[in-house]
């Protein structure tokens, strides 16, 4: 992990590698494999998705180790797919990607970025300056699964700098 990390716009050719990062990151949280199978469509990053959206990846040694996507238009954007390779979780790459995403959103004129987060990532987003708006509730094999919907309000302050 001594390689330099660079954040660059992902290309459609990176889609398979990004998909591997997403699956590995989701599995890190210990979900049952049948749930992972249920989420295959959500976790699969297609070349078309990369080509049609703003997708940035953190690369180390030429390989993506994490990535995010910004979707939407205008004043409200959504942060999708902030995934980090398990070996890099806790290394600061998530913060780097999050801050990069907020800078990109602000540069596009957005004032709000919404995030529907994995419950395991909620604490991270709250530390980054997001606030909980509500929970979106889904049924997962008869179990209630609540996903936090968070919001970052972009202003002159950089998100995540308040203590």
Residue pairs with C-beta under 8 A, 6 or more apart in sequence:
1 60
1 87
1 88
1 91
3 60
3 61
4 60
5 58
5 59
5 60
5 65
5 93
5 96
6 58
6 59
6 60
7 56
7 57
7 58
7 59
7 96
7 97
7 100
8 56
8 57
8 59
9 54
9 55
9 56
10 18
10 50
10 55
10 56
10 57
10 64
10 67
11 50
12 47
12 48
12 50
12 51
13 47
14 50
14 55
14 57
14 64
15 45
15 46
15 47
15 49
15 50
17 63
17 64
18 45
18 50
18 55
18 57
18 64
18 67
18 81
18 83
19 43
19 44
19 45
21 64
21 65
21 66
21 67
21 83
21 84
21 85
22 43
22 44
22 45
22 81
22 83
23 36
23 43
24 85
24 86
25 66
25 83
25 84
25 85
25 86
25 89
26 36
26 39
26 43
26 83
26 118
27 36
27 86
28 86
28 89
29 118
29 120
34 141
35 140
35 141
36 43
38 140
45 55
45 67
45 81
49 55
49 69
53 69
53 70
53 71
53 80
54 69
54 70
54 71
54 104
54 108
55 67
55 68
55 69
55 81
56 67
56 68
56 97
56 100
56 101
56 104
57 64
57 65
57 66
57 67
58 64
58 65
58 66
58 67
58 88
58 93
58 96
58 97
59 65
60 88
64 85
65 84
65 85
65 87
65 88
65 93
66 82
66 83
66 84
66 85
66 88
66 93
66 94
66 97
67 81
67 82
67 83
67 97
68 79
68 80
68 81
68 82
68 83
68 97
68 98
68 100
68 101
69 79
69 80
69 81
70 77
70 78
70 79
70 80
70 101
70 104
70 105
70 108
70 113
71 77
71 78
71 80
72 78
72 110
74 109
74 110
75 109
75 110
75 111
75 112
76 110
76 111
76 112
76 113
76 114
77 105
77 108
77 110
77 112
77 113
77 114
78 113
78 114
78 115
78 116
79 98
79 101
79 105
79 113
79 114
79 115
79 152
82 94
82 97
82 98
82 101
82 115
82 121
84 91
84 93
84 94
84 97
94 124
95 128
95 160
98 124
98 125
98 128
98 159
98 160
99 128
99 158
99 159
99 160
101 113
102 113
102 152
102 154
102 158
102 159
102 160
105 113
105 154
106 154
110 154
111 153
111 154
111 155
112 151
112 152
112 153
112 154
113 151
113 152
113 154
114 133
114 149
114 150
114 151
114 152
115 125
115 130
115 149
115 150
115 151
115 152
116 136
116 147
116 148
116 149
116 150
117 125
117 147
117 148
117 149
117 150
118 147
119 146
119 147
119 148
122 132
122 148
122 150
125 148
125 150
125 152
126 132
126 150
127 160
128 152
128 159
128 160
129 152
129 159
129 160
129 161
129 162
130 150
130 151
130 152
130 159
131 150
131 151
131 152
131 153
132 148
132 149
132 150
133 149
133 150
133 151
134 149
135 146
135 147
135 148
135 149
136 146
136 147
136 149
137 144
137 145
137 146
137 147
138 144
138 145
138 146
138 147
139 145
152 159
